[in-house]
Amino acid sequence: MKRDDALKLSFQVMTEIAIIGHLADTALGKALPPELSVAGFGVLNHFVRLNVEGESPARLARAFQVTKGAMTYTLQQLEELGYVAIAPDPADARAKIVRITKRGRKARDEGAARVNPGMLALLDVIGVEDFARALPFLVKLRQILDAARD
């Protein structure tokens, strides 16, 4: 394949991924309970998916590539809901540490369960085989982009 064609193809793939991300976030937002934002669900999912014990707000902001202010706002909402606990970091009195609570883990699990009907509908149309074939490419692409972001 010519370089120009390869560039065009890669741009088309990234455009499709961006559109899919937007559509998925919109669908997730509609499925979640009104008190839980997509951003808040993302933070809860981060803790569960990576089995993270505790993270600083700054580290979470970097992980989600948002400003510290935006992350602080999301964390304050989650704390008000009892989904996370924010406490002084014992290793650095100036810093904070965020931990998911049992209530937060339950909210994340319930949020994920609310998405299941839509996921089942996608599986019915696309098939599990196509999802399985797509996953290695998507994981590799995410890992490369993640490593290059800093």
N, C-alpha and C positions, 0 to 999 in steps of 0.2 A: 504494500500500500504506500502511496506517495505521502510525503510528510504533510502536505497541505490537507490531504484527505484524512490523515490520521488526526491532525489537529481539529478538523471539523467534527470528526466522529467523537473525539474525547470531549469537545465542548458540548455536543448534543447529549452525551451521557451525563455530564455534570448538570446541564440544564434540566434534564428529566429528573435527576435526583433532587435538585432544589425544588422543583414543582411538587414532586412526591412528598418531600418533607413538609411543604406548606399545606398540602391537602391532608396529610396525616395529622399535623398539629391542629388543623381546623376540626377534623373529625374527633380527635381526642378531646379538644375543648368542649365539644357538644356532648360527649359521653361522660365527662367528669362531673361530679357534683358541683353546683355553682360556687361553693366556697373554695374550691381547689382549682388554681390556675394551671395552665399547661406548664409554665415555668416552675411552679411549686411541685407539680407531679414529677417533673424532670429531676428536681433535687432529691425527692424521696426515692425515685427510681435509681438514681446514682448511688445512693447509700446501699440499696438492696442489691443492685446488679453487681457492684464491685465489692460487696460485703465490707464496706468501710465502717470502721468503728467511730471515727471522728475526723472532722476536717475543719480547717480554718475558713472563715468567710472569704479571705483573699484567695485561697487555693480553689475554693468552689467557683469563685468569679473567673479565675483563669481556666478552670476545666470547662466552664460553660461559655467562655469568651464573651463575658458581659462585664460592665463596669462594676466596681466595688459597691457603688451606690445602688445599682439595679439588684445586685445580689443581696445587699442589706435589706432592701425593700421586700424581696421575696422571702428572705429568712424571717423577717419580722411577721409577715403574714402567717408563715408556717408555725412560728412560735406561738402566736395568738391562738391558733387552732389546736395547739398542743401536739403538733406533729414533729417538732424538733425542740431540743433543749439547747440553749446557748449559755455557755458558762466560761469563766476565765480559764485560759490555758495554763495548766499547772507548770508547764515548762517555760512560759513567758507571760508574766503578769499583765503585760500590755496587750496581749493578744486574746482572742476568743477561740473557743472550740465548739463546733456544732455537732450534735449527735441526734440521730433519728430516735424517736420514742416508739414504744409499742403501739401507741395510737397512730403514729406516723406510718409505721410498717403496715398496720391494718388498712389505713387509708390508701396507701400505695397498692396493696393487694386488691382492695375493692375497686380502685380505679382501673387497674389492669383487667380485672374481671369484667368491667363494664365495656371494655373494648372487644372482648371475646366474640360477641355476635358479628361484629364487622370483620374480624379476622377470619371467622369461619366462612363468612360469605366470600371473602377473597380466596380462601383455600378452595372453595367449591368452584370458583370460576377459573382460577389460575392453576391450581393443583400444587400439592406439597412438593412435587419433584422440581418444579420451576423455582420455588422458594429455596429449596436445598441447593440447586445449582447456582443461584445468585449469591448466596451467603458468602462463600469463600472470596469472591471478587470484591464484595462490599466490605468485608472485614479487612482485606488487604488494602483497599483504597483508603479506608478510615485510618488504619495504622500509619500509612505513609503520610497522609495529610496531618494527622495528629503529631507525628514526629517532626514535621516541617513547620509547625505553627509558631514555635518559640524562637 
